[in-house]
């Protein structure tokens, strides 16, 4: 499990996550009008799932903290 070591880095990570909250609406606005909504929905959902798996399997196994 990845644990943020200091306060400043934790605050920076919180700011980044707050910016990512609006990623669905922002990327939908940036997509071209000819791109159908169902295609955008599936592409976005698949991308989020794959990226979450990638981060979970790589960053999730870093460090000794959180292990029994």
N, C-alpha and C positions, 0 to 999 in steps of 0.2 A: 504494500500500500504506500502511496506517495503522500508524505506529510510535509506540509510547508514549514520550513524551519524558523522563520522569523516574521515579525509583525508586518513589516513593510511589504514583503513579498505576498503575504496573505491579503493585504489590502489591495495590492495590484491585481491579484487573481480575482478578487471580488469585483473589481471594476471591469475586468475582461468578461466575467460571466454576466454582468449586468448589460454589457454591450451585446452579448450573444442572445439575450432574451428576445430581442427584436429581429433575429436573423430570418425567421420565417417570412414576416411581412416585408422586410427589406429586400430579400432575394426574390420574392414574388414580384415586387415592383420593378426590379432590375431585369427580370426575364422579359423576353420579347413578347409582344402581343400575339404573335402567331403561334406561340408555344401553348398548347392546350393545358388547362388547369389539371386534369387528371394525370397527364404525363409529368407535369411539374411536381405534383403531390407525390407520385411514386418515386421519382428521382430524388427528391429531397428526403423522403422517409428512408429510402435505401441508403443514401449517403450518411444520414445521421446514425443509422444502425451499424453500418460498417466502420465508421469512424469511432463510435463508442466501443465496439469490439476491439479495434486496434489499440485504442488508448487503454482499455481495461486489461488487455493481455500484455501490454508493454509497461505502461506506467504503474499498473496494478501490482507488478511483481518487483518493484524497486524498493530497496532498503529492507531493514530488519524490523522496523516499527510496525506494530499491529499483529505480529506473528506470535503464536502461543509458545 
